[in-house]
Structure formats: structure tokens, C-alpha cells
Amino acid sequence: MTKDELRAQLERQEQRYKDVYGGEVTTYAAQPDPERKPWRKRASVLDQAFAEELQKNAKGTQATGALTPIHHRPGTCINAVPWTILAAS
């Protein structure tokens, strides 16, 4: 069924309703779909623990003024260099 056929059928039904029941037909515009909120990834337990470690290191850095090493999870950062390589060089 095409849109034109559907419109013609609805017009026939509207006219029949007016003729038979003597009523009035009110047409409404379609309501827009609600906006979808962007998907947000929930932090895993490991992500939360890593964030806590970052906060601890930030507090330690502010208190002592020295940098402390951050232990990365393996495979999470392409540029991460293991500490053993740094110590050997």
C-alpha cells in the first residue's frame, strides 16, 4: 500500500464517519521520537581502582612535590614502557 492509497483510504473513512455518526474528525501531527541520550560506558572495577590510584598519586605529588611511578595495566596503553626497560637504560 502506497502513501497515496493510504491517504485515500483515510479520507474515505473520515467521510464515512462524518456521514454515519455526524461527528467531527480531528487530525494530529505525529509526536516526535524522544531524543536518545548518548551511550555512556560504566566504569568497571578495574577502571575505578585505576582512578583511585591516580587520585592517590596526585595527592602524594601535591604533598611531597615528587613524582611517583604509576603502574599501568598491561596492554592498556600503546606508549607504556615497562619499568624494567627504563631501569636498564
Backbone hydrogen bonds, N-H to C=O, Kabsch-Sander energy under -0.5 kcal/mol:
donor,donor_aa,acceptor,acceptor_aa,energy
6,L,2,T,-2.3
7,R,3,K,-2.7
8,A,4,D,-2.3
9,Q,5,E,-2.4
10,L,6,L,-2.5
11,E,7,R,-2.3
12,R,8,A,-2.2
13,Q,9,Q,-2.5
14,E,10,L,-2.5
15,Q,11,E,-2.5
16,R,12,R,-2.5
17,Y,13,Q,-2.4
18,K,14,E,-2.3
19,D,15,Q,-2.4
20,V,16,R,-3.0
21,Y,17,Y,-2.3
22,G,17,Y,-0.7
22,G,18,K,-0.9
23,G,17,Y,-0.8
26,T,24,E,-0.5
27,T,25,V,-0.5
48,Q,44,S,-2.4
49,A,45,V,-2.4
50,F,46,L,-2.5
51,A,47,D,-2.2
52,E,48,Q,-2.2
53,E,49,A,-2.2
54,L,50,F,-2.2
55,Q,51,A,-2.1
56,K,52,E,-2.5
57,N,53,E,-2.7
58,A,54,L,-2.3
59,K,55,Q,-2.4
60,G,56,K,-2.6
61,T,57,N,-2.5
62,Q,58,A,-2.1
63,A,59,K,-2.1
64,T,60,G,-2.6
65,G,61,T,-2.3
71,H,69,P,-0.5
72,H,70,I,-0.8
76,T,73,R,-1.7
80,A,77,C,-0.9
85,I,82,P,-0.7
86,L,82,P,-1.4
87,A,83,W,-2.4
88,A,84,T,-1.6
89,S,85,I,-1.3
